[in-house]
Amino acid sequence: MFYRASAGCVIGVRPDTGPAVVVKAYQERWSKRFLNATQAVQLHLAQRGFPCATPLLSARPLTSERPNLAVAETWLPDPGMCAPTDVGARAVSAAGLARQIDWCRDLPELSGLEDHPLRRPAKGLYPEPHSPIFDFDATAESAEWIDDFAAKAAEQRERDQGPRLVAHTDWSARNVRLSDEAVVAVYDWDSVSLVPESTAVGQAAMTWSVTSEPGGSDFPWASQMIAFIRDYEVAVGRQLTDRQWAAAGASATWLLAYTARCEHALAMTGRAHPRGARGRLLLDGGVLLGLPTR
């Protein structure tokens, strides 16, 4: 039915008999332990009525010759990707993230979620990029200003040592579909991880309206990111602490810096010359690192 590839690949298959199935395959660094943990989260949410696909087969090798793992799940029809910009959609997205996090609070500790392949390593500013087309080492020249933002953001983000929660960490318009009143479909559940609430909220504030497709590659302004965090506070019925606000702003900044490095790598190798994250980081990075603003 369809095929798409990015950090991994996904294919929709309609068997001769029975319902449609979606198969996702991964790079070798995606471990069975991690994928099984994310499927446990997905199953928990699907059984409670959250709009996500239901796992069918746990992680297993594609073939005996290839160690890459694949999973299978039910087909959740896509109502259509778009880049929402209005205030109502922003509030719906923030409330959906709040519900996802809240519904996972009663999950037992899931061994493996802490091992997300794209988590920042103990040493270094960035993880191994999600795609081999981005070579950060070979394209480091003139990227020092981006790395400076990333270093400041990482330090500030990690001052929040609050509880780690189960959260979808790519809460972007690429993966989340909205109606006027609710989140209606969420994809890419291998983006689930154990993170402080501030990290999940800050990253979502930076990406909630971004599809990374033509017409949806502009990142929100700092004022719009701040408004998303406030929408989240309304949804959960409490204010985040000043430390959480500062960490949320830093999380948004770090993710902008990582994306800016990807853009820089494409530009340095002549593949493309995108400006979305680099421009936003240059204009708003300092503002986001200066949160909270009341």
LUMMIFI-173429 format. One record per residue (C-alpha): residue number from 1; residue in three letters; x, y, z. Coordinates in pm, whole numbers. Layout:
N
[atom NUM 'Ala' [X Y Z]]
...
end
This chain:
294
[atom 1 'Met' [0 0 0]]
[atom 2 'Phe' [284 240 76]]
[atom 3 'Tyr' [655 258 151]]
[atom 4 'Arg' [856 529 325]]
[atom 5 'Ala' [1212 547 454]]
[atom 6 'Ser' [1390 776 697]]
[atom 7 'Ala' [1574 662 1010]]
[atom 8 'Gly' [1407 328 939]]
[atom 9 'Cys' [1161 210 676]]
[atom 10 'Val' [791 131 688]]
[atom 11 'Ile' [572 -61 445]]
[atom 12 'Gly' [198 -112 443]]
[atom 13 'Val' [87 -455 321]]
[atom 14 'Arg' [-262 -578 236]]
[atom 15 'Pro' [-263 -961 246]]
[atom 16 'Asp' [-485 -1167 18]]
[atom 17 'Thr' [-689 -1245 329]]
[atom 18 'Gly' [-716 -1061 657]]
[atom 19 'Pro' [-665 -698 755]]
[atom 20 'Ala' [-385 -471 639]]
[atom 21 'Val' [-56 -482 831]]
[atom 22 'Val' [231 -238 871]]
[atom 23 'Val' [591 -361 895]]
[atom 24 'Lys' [870 -136 1024]]
[atom 25 'Ala' [1240 -222 989]]
[atom 26 'Tyr' [1529 -54 1166]]
[atom 27 'Gln' [1899 22 1153]]
[atom 28 'Glu' [2116 -223 1344]]
[atom 29 'Arg' [2153 5 1649]]
[atom 30 'Trp' [1782 -32 1731]]
[atom 31 'Ser' [1789 -314 1987]]
[atom 32 'Lys' [1530 -580 2058]]
[atom 33 'Arg' [1521 -469 2420]]
[atom 34 'Phe' [1432 -112 2326]]
[atom 35 'Leu' [1177 -203 2057]]
[atom 36 'Asn' [1000 -450 2286]]
[atom 37 'Ala' [972 -178 2551]]
[atom 38 'Thr' [822 70 2304]]
[atom 39 'Gln' [572 -191 2189]]
[atom 40 'Ala' [467 -244 2550]]
[atom 41 'Val' [391 128 2574]]
[atom 42 'Gln' [204 125 2244]]
[atom 43 'Leu' [-6 -177 2345]]
[atom 44 'His' [-89 -17 2681]]
[atom 45 'Leu' [-212 299 2511]]
[atom 46 'Ala' [-399 121 2231]]
[atom 47 'Gln' [-589 -92 2483]]
[atom 48 'Arg' [-697 225 2664]]
[atom 49 'Gly' [-825 382 2344]]
[atom 50 'Phe' [-538 609 2251]]
[atom 51 'Pro' [-525 665 1871]]
[atom 52 'Cys' [-229 445 1781]]
[atom 53 'Ala' [-174 115 1604]]
[atom 54 'Thr' [-169 -211 1802]]
[atom 55 'Pro' [150 -423 1796]]
[atom 56 'Leu' [112 -763 1627]]
[atom 57 'Leu' [462 -911 1621]]
[atom 58 'Ser' [753 -827 1851]]
[atom 59 'Ala' [1098 -736 1721]]
[atom 60 'Arg' [1270 -1009 1520]]
[atom 61 'Pro' [1540 -1024 1250]]
[atom 62 'Leu' [1433 -948 895]]
[atom 63 'Thr' [1613 -1262 773]]
[atom 64 'Ser' [1872 -1501 906]]
[atom 65 'Glu' [2136 -1313 706]]
[atom 66 'Arg' [2044 -964 828]]
[atom 67 'Pro' [2050 -867 1198]]
[atom 68 'Asn' [1825 -565 1138]]
[atom 69 'Leu' [1507 -598 1341]]
[atom 70 'Ala' [1152 -549 1222]]
[atom 71 'Val' [814 -528 1396]]
[atom 72 'Ala' [455 -558 1273]]
[atom 73 'Glu' [146 -368 1382]]
[atom 74 'Thr' [-210 -302 1274]]
[atom 75 'Trp' [-268 -44 1003]]
[atom 76 'Leu' [-387 289 1141]]
[atom 77 'Pro' [-520 481 836]]
[atom 78 'Asp' [-359 821 794]]
[atom 79 'Pro' [-614 1105 777]]
[atom 80 'Gly' [-350 1323 610]]
[atom 81 'Met' [-36 1508 710]]
[atom 82 'Cys' [-55 1886 738]]
[atom 83 'Ala' [132 2165 912]]
[atom 84 'Pro' [-118 2321 1157]]
[atom 85 'Thr' [-57 2679 1267]]
[atom 86 'Asp' [-368 2805 1445]]
[atom 87 'Val' [-407 2850 1818]]
[atom 88 'Gly' [-678 2585 1850]]
[atom 89 'Ala' [-464 2316 1686]]
[atom 90 'Arg' [-173 2404 1913]]
[atom 91 'Ala' [-389 2356 2223]]
[atom 92 'Val' [-522 2024 2090]]
[atom 93 'Ser' [-167 1901 2026]]
[atom 94 'Ala' [-47 2004 2373]]
[atom 95 'Ala' [-346 1836 2537]]
[atom 96 'Gly' [-279 1518 2340]]
[atom 97 'Leu' [79 1504 2464]]
[atom 98 'Ala' [-42 1564 2819]]
[atom 99 'Arg' [-288 1275 2786]]
[atom 100 'Gln' [-24 1040 2644]]
[atom 101 'Ile' [214 1111 2931]]
[atom 102 'Asp' [-62 1086 3194]]
[atom 103 'Trp' [-193 754 3060]]
[atom 104 'Cys' [155 604 3091]]
[atom 105 'Arg' [215 708 3452]]
[atom 106 'Asp' [79 378 3584]]
[atom 107 'Leu' [303 164 3363]]
[atom 108 'Pro' [556 -51 3548]]
[atom 109 'Glu' [919 40 3489]]
[atom 110 'Leu' [1006 -68 3136]]
[atom 111 'Ser' [1363 -187 3101]]
[atom 112 'Gly' [1499 -70 2768]]
[atom 113 'Leu' [1330 266 2719]]
[atom 114 'Glu' [1632 446 2858]]
[atom 115 'Asp' [1840 307 2568]]
[atom 116 'His' [1691 516 2288]]
[atom 117 'Pro' [1939 500 1997]]
[atom 118 'Leu' [1916 877 1941]]
[atom 119 'Arg' [1975 974 2303]]
[atom 120 'Arg' [2265 1216 2350]]
[atom 121 'Pro' [2570 1015 2465]]
[atom 122 'Ala' [2753 1081 2792]]
[atom 123 'Lys' [3039 1231 2592]]
[atom 124 'Gly' [2981 1455 2294]]
[atom 125 'Leu' [2710 1699 2196]]
[atom 126 'Tyr' [2508 1479 1963]]
[atom 127 'Pro' [2418 1115 1910]]
[atom 128 'Glu' [2513 938 1591]]
[atom 129 'Pro' [2290 1116 1336]]
[atom 130 'His' [1967 940 1254]]
[atom 131 'Ser' [2065 899 888]]
[atom 132 'Pro' [2406 829 730]]
[atom 133 'Ile' [2358 1124 494]]
[atom 134 'Phe' [2447 1350 789]]
[atom 135 'Asp' [2821 1335 867]]
[atom 136 'Phe' [2875 1576 1156]]
[atom 137 'Asp' [3249 1511 1187]]
[atom 138 'Ala' [3325 1576 822]]
[atom 139 'Thr' [3114 1892 814]]
[atom 140 'Ala' [3220 2055 1141]]
[atom 141 'Glu' [3379 2354 972]]
[atom 142 'Ser' [3188 2678 1040]]
[atom 143 'Ala' [2936 2493 1260]]
[atom 144 'Glu' [3096 2616 1583]]
[atom 145 'Trp' [2813 2860 1655]]
[atom 146 'Ile' [2559 2576 1632]]
[atom 147 'Asp' [2766 2358 1864]]
[atom 148 'Asp' [2792 2644 2112]]
[atom 149 'Phe' [2414 2662 2135]]
[atom 150 'Ala' [2396 2282 2170]]
[atom 151 'Ala' [2649 2279 2454]]
[atom 152 'Lys' [2471 2553 2650]]
[atom 153 'Ala' [2134 2392 2591]]
[atom 154 'Ala' [2249 2044 2699]]
[atom 155 'Glu' [2394 2178 3023]]
[atom 156 'Gln' [2080 2376 3105]]
[atom 157 'Arg' [1845 2093 3008]]
[atom 158 'Glu' [2018 1845 3234]]
[atom 159 'Arg' [1975 2061 3542]]
[atom 160 'Asp' [1622 1925 3559]]
[atom 161 'Gln' [1668 1598 3744]]
[atom 162 'Gly' [1298 1540 3793]]
[atom 163 'Pro' [1127 1204 3743]]
[atom 164 'Arg' [1169 1037 3404]]
[atom 165 'Leu' [834 981 3236]]
[atom 166 'Val' [727 772 2938]]
[atom 167 'Ala' [685 1019 2654]]
[atom 168 'His' [668 1030 2275]]
[atom 169 'Thr' [971 1246 2197]]
[atom 170 'Asp' [891 1330 1834]]
[atom 171 'Trp' [554 1495 1888]]
[atom 172 'Ser' [565 1667 1551]]
[atom 173 'Ala' [306 1722 1281]]
[atom 174 'Arg' [493 1458 1086]]
[atom 175 'Asn' [374 1198 1337]]
[atom 176 'Val' [62 1348 1500]]
[atom 177 'Arg' [-273 1407 1327]]
[atom 178 'Leu' [-527 1649 1471]]
[atom 179 'Ser' [-895 1722 1433]]
[atom 180 'Asp' [-1055 2041 1562]]
[atom 181 'Glu' [-1109 1878 1899]]
[atom 182 'Ala' [-860 1596 1955]]
[atom 183 'Val' [-554 1404 1846]]
[atom 184 'Val' [-685 1142 1604]]
[atom 185 'Ala' [-372 943 1510]]
[atom 186 'Val' [-14 915 1636]]
[atom 187 'Tyr' [266 732 1456]]
[atom 188 'Asp' [638 661 1507]]
[atom 189 'Trp' [620 496 1848]]
[atom 190 'Asp' [988 404 1837]]
[atom 191 'Ser' [1026 769 1944]]
[atom 192 'Val' [907 676 2294]]
[atom 193 'Ser' [1165 726 2565]]
[atom 194 'Leu' [1211 789 2937]]
[atom 195 'Val' [1273 1162 2976]]
[atom 196 'Pro' [1194 1443 3219]]
[atom 197 'Glu' [859 1606 3151]]
[atom 198 'Ser' [1042 1925 3054]]
[atom 199 'Thr' [1230 1748 2775]]
[atom 200 'Ala' [914 1604 2620]]
[atom 201 'Val' [729 1935 2641]]
[atom 202 'Gly' [1019 2145 2512]]
[atom 203 'Gln' [1084 1923 2212]]
[atom 204 'Ala' [713 1908 2128]]
[atom 205 'Ala' [690 2287 2153]]
[atom 206 'Met' [959 2312 1888]]
[atom 207 'Thr' [815 2054 1645]]
[atom 208 'Trp' [437 2031 1698]]
[atom 209 'Ser' [361 2215 1369]]
[atom 210 'Val' [653 2081 1164]]
[atom 211 'Thr' [617 1805 901]]
[atom 212 'Ser' [966 1835 748]]
[atom 213 'Glu' [788 1826 412]]
[atom 214 'Pro' [747 2113 163]]
[atom 215 'Gly' [517 2367 322]]
[atom 216 'Gly' [580 2233 671]]
[atom 217 'Ser' [948 2292 740]]
[atom 218 'Asp' [921 2623 927]]
[atom 219 'Phe' [978 2595 1301]]
[atom 220 'Pro' [757 2790 1543]]
[atom 221 'Trp' [874 3127 1669]]
[atom 222 'Ala' [990 3143 2031]]
[atom 223 'Ser' [659 3309 2128]]
[atom 224 'Gln' [468 3018 1973]]
[atom 225 'Met' [686 2763 2153]]
[atom 226 'Ile' [622 2942 2481]]
[atom 227 'Ala' [248 2940 2407]]
[atom 228 'Phe' [261 2561 2349]]
[atom 229 'Ile' [417 2511 2693]]
[atom 230 'Arg' [143 2725 2847]]
[atom 231 'Asp' [-119 2520 2661]]
[atom 232 'Tyr' [39 2210 2814]]
[atom 233 'Glu' [13 2365 3160]]
[atom 234 'Val' [-357 2429 3101]]
[atom 235 'Ala' [-405 2068 2991]]
[atom 236 'Val' [-239 1921 3302]]
[atom 237 'Gly' [-393 2176 3538]]
[atom 238 'Arg' [-68 2296 3695]]
[atom 239 'Gln' [225 2521 3621]]
[atom 240 'Leu' [570 2387 3546]]
[atom 241 'Thr' [841 2501 3783]]
[atom 242 'Asp' [1096 2761 3681]]
[atom 243 'Arg' [1354 2483 3652]]
[atom 244 'Gln' [1124 2289 3420]]
[atom 245 'Trp' [1059 2599 3208]]
[atom 246 'Ala' [1433 2658 3174]]
[atom 247 'Ala' [1489 2293 3083]]
[atom 248 'Ala' [1202 2297 2833]]
[atom 249 'Gly' [1350 2599 2658]]
[atom 250 'Ala' [1689 2430 2655]]
[atom 251 'Ser' [1537 2108 2515]]
[atom 252 'Ala' [1381 2303 2229]]
[atom 253 'Thr' [1714 2479 2168]]
[atom 254 'Trp' [1916 2155 2168]]
[atom 255 'Leu' [1679 1994 1919]]
[atom 256 'Leu' [1701 2302 1700]]
[atom 257 'Ala' [2080 2278 1718]]
[atom 258 'Tyr' [2079 1909 1621]]
[atom 259 'Thr' [1849 1982 1327]]
[atom 260 'Ala' [2061 2283 1232]]
[atom 261 'Arg' [2365 2054 1223]]
[atom 262 'Cys' [2176 1822 988]]
[atom 263 'Glu' [2096 2119 765]]
[atom 264 'His' [2458 2233 780]]
[atom 265 'Ala' [2579 1886 679]]
[atom 266 'Leu' [2349 1886 376]]
[atom 267 'Ala' [2466 2232 274]]
[atom 268 'Met' [2835 2147 315]]
[atom 269 'Thr' [2802 1838 98]]
[atom 270 'Gly' [2593 2017 -165]]
[atom 271 'Arg' [2288 1796 -117]]
[atom 272 'Ala' [2053 2080 -21]]
[atom 273 'His' [2051 2421 144]]
[atom 274 'Pro' [1768 2417 400]]
[atom 275 'Arg' [1756 2708 644]]
[atom 276 'Gly' [1463 2638 876]]
[atom 277 'Ala' [1639 2526 1194]]
[atom 278 'Arg' [1952 2734 1142]]
[atom 279 'Gly' [1753 3052 1096]]
[atom 280 'Arg' [1529 2985 1393]]
[atom 281 'Leu' [1825 2893 1616]]
[atom 282 'Leu' [2005 3212 1522]]
[atom 283 'Leu' [1699 3428 1591]]
[atom 284 'Asp' [1546 3255 1892]]
[atom 285 'Gly' [1810 3035 2055]]
[atom 286 'Gly' [1904 3303 2306]]
[atom 287 'Val' [1540 3373 2389]]
[atom 288 'Leu' [1467 3005 2456]]
[atom 289 'Leu' [1774 2968 2673]]
[atom 290 'Gly' [1648 3266 2874]]
[atom 291 'Leu' [1324 3101 2989]]
[atom 292 'Pro' [1124 3119 3205]]
[atom 293 'Thr' [942 3436 3112]]
[atom 294 'Arg' [624 3502 3305]]
end
